[in-house]
Amino acid sequence: MHSNPSVTHEVTNQAPPLTGHDAADDPVLLEGVRREGAEWHIDELHRFGRYVGSEQARLWADEANRHEPELRTHDRYGNRVDEVDFHPSYHSLMSATVAAGAAGSAWADERPGAHVARAGTFMLATMLEQGHMCPVSMTYAVVPALRRAPELAKVYEPLLTSSVYDPGLRAPAGKRGLLAGMGMTEKQGGTDVRANTTAAVEQADGTWRLRGHKWFTSAPMNDVFLVLAQAPGGLSCFLVPRVLPDGSRNTFRIQRLKDKLGNRSNASSEPEFDDTVAWLVGDEGKGVRTIIDMVTMTRLDCVLGSAAHVRESLAQAAHHSRHRSVFGAKLIDQPLMRNVLADLALESEAATTLGLRLAGAADRAQRGDAGERAFLRLATAVGKYWVCKRQPVAVAEALECLGGNGYDEASGMPRLYREAPLNGIWEGSGNVNALDMLRALTREPESLEAFRGEVEAAAGADARLDAAWRELQVELASPEDAQLRARRLIERAALVLQGSLLVRHAPAAVADTFCATRLAGDRGLAFGTLPPTADFAAILSRLPS
């Protein structure tokens, strides 16, 4: 009897790669985009979704992370150039994402729902690869802040809202599209930007000269940056181009690239300014007030990005479970795995629904809706805190669904896991957003009234939601130990808001189980602890395809 050596190499009971699909074939995403006013964008979402699910796009995402950006401080002759080289796959990702409108294009689109359409596209692109979305997000966010300097906006906004990715350091006027970044933190202050030491001195020609060292400035190959510096009148906001209008290089010395946990495809740097040319944006001494317009929009993208990664990790776990058999049945038909997937699906639907509601508020606020602007002020901090907090634990649980396969780099799950903490840190950690919520409550009472109106739109629909909202209002009204309780308050506010949204917009099985588990506490501390009364079949029918 002769053995057949090929038998031991047969591959069975393994899930095929999740490629060749439409990543937009997702009822939660599509319903949210329609509900928030961008029905007209659905066909384009499906087109982009097919790109995101393609084998080629997935290969680009992998290559962009395996071949990391490289810093070149000098050219071969010794001239200072301060350039960062990227793998061609990174440029391919950027080109496709910018062309799809995920960067600044929404600001030039007068159709109602333009920012919602952009949010849907942004989520799909983030599901594919998060690193390249950093410059995309900052380019989107810079426009409202730059409008505080109308003459500068007149020059730069048409290029920042372009759908053309045009890499390389050249005079802005000679490019077909620009990308923007920001430089806020410094080594001695971090979040406390008022401790910044970068100095700004005004010149006779109306420009300013900056001198200082920024600590964490992402995407240093972008064309323009909003930075904070100390002017005689106080902390101010400035526009710093990499290349000046005459084509000469501005001083932007990249000291090093950060060696980060994740986000490896994107370069993050420490630039040094030394007699660097800049233009004042907004009023002198009002730098935080000026740049907060940019921060608000990037915080929105943190919510959308975290929701997208929870959705992508869930899609990977569901795909694996549909194809993997154990103990005589598909994983997805095993009761305990169904509980885990259903619990993750609840988390994902709540995050996606909240993210798109915020995008809808941003769209309507830009069109003059004061109520939506007030809602956005408080709800963005609430959403940023909670959705970003839930991303790491949700991605870890989804990775575990794949078992050892999920711990293998080839699965893509380790990259999702390394990315998971980023949005919780970027644009203000959890504590910063919790304190921001307290500031909004005390300084802008209209934001609480707008939040109240949103939650109470579901009044009477679920007793558990009504009870949770009553309890939260009592806690919000108590000033005692407010900072000590801030995380407790913002967490509860997020769950109540998500509960209200799901009660009004999600299927009854989803809303009922969310309120039972997240608001009434009928669950354990880990995922997969939903009660037996949950309608698992109905919840799992909402899984991404």
DACOR-V919742 format. One record per residue. RES is the residue in one letter. D_LAST is the distance of its C-alpha to the last C-alpha in Angstrom with 2 decimals. Layout:
BEGIN
res={RES:RES}
d_last={D_LAST:D_LAST}
END
This chain:
BEGIN
res={M:H:S:N:P:S:V:T:H:E:V:T:N:Q:A:P:P:L:T:G:H:D:A:A:D:D:P:V:L:L:E:G:V:R:R:E:G:A:E:W:H:I:D:E:L:H:R:F:G:R:Y:V:G:S:E:Q:A:R:L:W:A:D:E:A:N:R:H:E:P:E:L:R:T:H:D:R:Y:G:N:R:V:D:E:V:D:F:H:P:S:Y:H:S:L:M:S:A:T:V:A:A:G:A:A:G:S:A:W:A:D:E:R:P:G:A:H:V:A:R:A:G:T:F:M:L:A:T:M:L:E:Q:G:H:M:C:P:V:S:M:T:Y:A:V:V:P:A:L:R:R:A:P:E:L:A:K:V:Y:E:P:L:L:T:S:S:V:Y:D:P:G:L:R:A:P:A:G:K:R:G:L:L:A:G:M:G:M:T:E:K:Q:G:G:T:D:V:R:A:N:T:T:A:A:V:E:Q:A:D:G:T:W:R:L:R:G:H:K:W:F:T:S:A:P:M:N:D:V:F:L:V:L:A:Q:A:P:G:G:L:S:C:F:L:V:P:R:V:L:P:D:G:S:R:N:T:F:R:I:Q:R:L:K:D:K:L:G:N:R:S:N:A:S:S:E:P:E:F:D:D:T:V:A:W:L:V:G:D:E:G:K:G:V:R:T:I:I:D:M:V:T:M:T:R:L:D:C:V:L:G:S:A:A:H:V:R:E:S:L:A:Q:A:A:H:H:S:R:H:R:S:V:F:G:A:K:L:I:D:Q:P:L:M:R:N:V:L:A:D:L:A:L:E:S:E:A:A:T:T:L:G:L:R:L:A:G:A:A:D:R:A:Q:R:G:D:A:G:E:R:A:F:L:R:L:A:T:A:V:G:K:Y:W:V:C:K:R:Q:P:V:A:V:A:E:A:L:E:C:L:G:G:N:G:Y:D:E:A:S:G:M:P:R:L:Y:R:E:A:P:L:N:G:I:W:E:G:S:G:N:V:N:A:L:D:M:L:R:A:L:T:R:E:P:E:S:L:E:A:F:R:G:E:V:E:A:A:A:G:A:D:A:R:L:D:A:A:W:R:E:L:Q:V:E:L:A:S:P:E:D:A:Q:L:R:A:R:R:L:I:E:R:A:A:L:V:L:Q:G:S:L:L:V:R:H:A:P:A:A:V:A:D:T:F:C:A:T:R:L:A:G:D:R:G:L:A:F:G:T:L:P:P:T:A:D:F:A:A:I:L:S:R:L:P:S}
d_last={46.58:44.66:41.40:38.43:37.30:34.04:32.84:32.39:30.09:27.59:24.07:22.28:19.71:17.92:14.26:14.02:13.39:9.99:11.28:11.46:8.14:8.12:7.75:8.87:6.21:6.54:9.16:11.23:11.85:12.59:14.73:16.56:17.42:18.72:20.59:22.29:23.63:21.65:20.36:22.11:19.79:16.50:17.10:18.00:14.93:12.85:15.55:15.47:11.71:12.23:15.12:13.44:11.00:14.09:16.18:19.15:17.91:16.83:20.30:21.99:20.50:21.79:25.12:25.74:25.66:27.66:30.30:31.31:33.44:37.17:40.01:43.05:45.82:48.44:48.78:50.93:54.05:53.66:52.48:50.09:46.72:44.15:41.14:37.82:36.39:32.66:30.90:30.00:26.27:26.68:28.31:25.56:22.98:25.49:26.27:22.75:22.04:25.46:25.26:22.07:24.16:23.00:26.63:29.53:28.84:28.04:31.68:32.91:30.62:32.45:29.71:28.81:25.42:25.82:25.22:22.07:20.78:21.79:20.09:16.64:17.43:18.93:15.90:13.76:16.82:17.29:13.89:15.24:18.78:20.82:24.35:24.75:23.67:26.99:29.19:26.69:26.81:30.59:31.15:29.37:31.30:34.72:35.37:36.43:38.69:40.23:41.15:43.78:45.69:45.74:47.65:45.20:42.22:43.91:43.96:40.65:38.16:37.81:36.80:34.54:32.60:32.36:29.11:30.86:30.62:34.19:34.81:38.30:41.20:43.20:45.00:42.45:44.11:43.56:39.79:37.09:34.93:35.42:33.51:34.80:35.04:37.02:39.64:40.39:40.97:44.01:44.91:47.39:45.38:41.61:40.25:43.84:44.03:47.41:48.83:48.04:51.01:50.06:52.92:53.10:56.40:56.93:58.66:61.17:58.75:56.27:53.84:53.44:53.59:51.39:52.23:50.01:47.19:43.58:41.66:37.95:37.18:33.82:33.32:37.07:36.67:35.72:38.42:39.52:39.39:40.33:42.44:44.62:48.30:51.51:53.73:57.19:55.71:52.98:49.41:48.14:45.18:45.66:43.93:44.32:43.53:43.27:45.38:48.16:48.82:51.56:49.21:50.61:48.48:48.45:49.17:45.85:46.61:43.55:45.05:42.06:38.28:36.72:35.48:32.36:30.10:27.00:26.31:28.13:27.26:29.03:32.79:34.45:38.22:41.61:43.48:47.19:48.87:52.51:54.15:50.69:50.78:48.81:48.81:48.81:45.85:46.73:49.88:51.67:51.15:47.95:45.54:43.19:43.11:42.32:39.59:37.91:36.44:34.58:33.70:32.23:29.75:28.81:28.35:25.89:23.97:24.20:22.38:19.67:19.48:19.37:16.67:14.59:15.38:14.63:11.10:10.87:12.59:10.44:7.29:9.92:11.31:8.46:7.94:11.73:12.16:10.38:12.81:15.81:18.53:21.37:24.29:23.42:19.91:16.31:15.95:13.28:16.02:18.74:20.04:20.59:17.23:15.70:18.14:17.23:13.46:14.36:17.01:14.90:12.46:15.74:16.98:14.05:14.13:17.90:17.99:15.80:17.74:20.98:20.38:19.75:22.71:24.83:23.87:24.92:28.12:28.80:28.50:30.85:33.16:33.69:34.76:37.41:35.92:37.99:36.21:32.84:34.61:36.13:32.85:31.24:34.21:33.58:29.86:29.03:31.08:29.53:25.92:26.82:28.41:25.86:22.42:23.88:25.47:22.28:20.42:22.44:22.24:18.51:17.89:20.57:19.05:15.65:17.76:19.71:16.79:16.99:20.73:22.98:20.27:19.07:22.70:22.92:22.82:21.02:17.79:17.81:17.76:21.52:21.26:18.84:21.38:24.34:23.00:22.34:25.97:26.66:25.67:27.66:30.68:30.45:32.22:33.70:33.00:32.36:36.07:36.45:33.83:35.32:38.74:37.46:36.34:39.89:41.42:39.45:40.55:44.20:44.55:42.23:42.43:40.77:37.48:37.73:38.57:35.51:33.37:35.19:34.46:30.71:30.70:33.17:31.20:29.62:33.05:33.69:30.11:29.80:32.92:31.33:30.23:33.72:35.41:33.47:34.33:37.98:38.21:36.67:39.15:42.02:40.88:40.37:43.87:45.53:46.75:47.92:46.21:43.50:42.64:42.62:40.16:38.06:35.00:35.12:35.43:32.64:30.18:31.16:31.02:27.43:26.39:28.43:26.98:23.36:24.49:26.08:23.07:20.76:23.56:23.86:20.34:17.79:17.65:20.73:19.13:17.60:20.90:23.09:21.67:21.69:25.30:26.31:25.15:25.46:28.47:30.29:29.66:28.55:26.80:27.83:27.74:24.81:21.14:20.63:23.70:22.48:25.05:24.80:24.97:21.43:19.17:16.54:14.77:14.54:13.46:10.67:9.38:8.65:6.30:3.79:0.00}
END
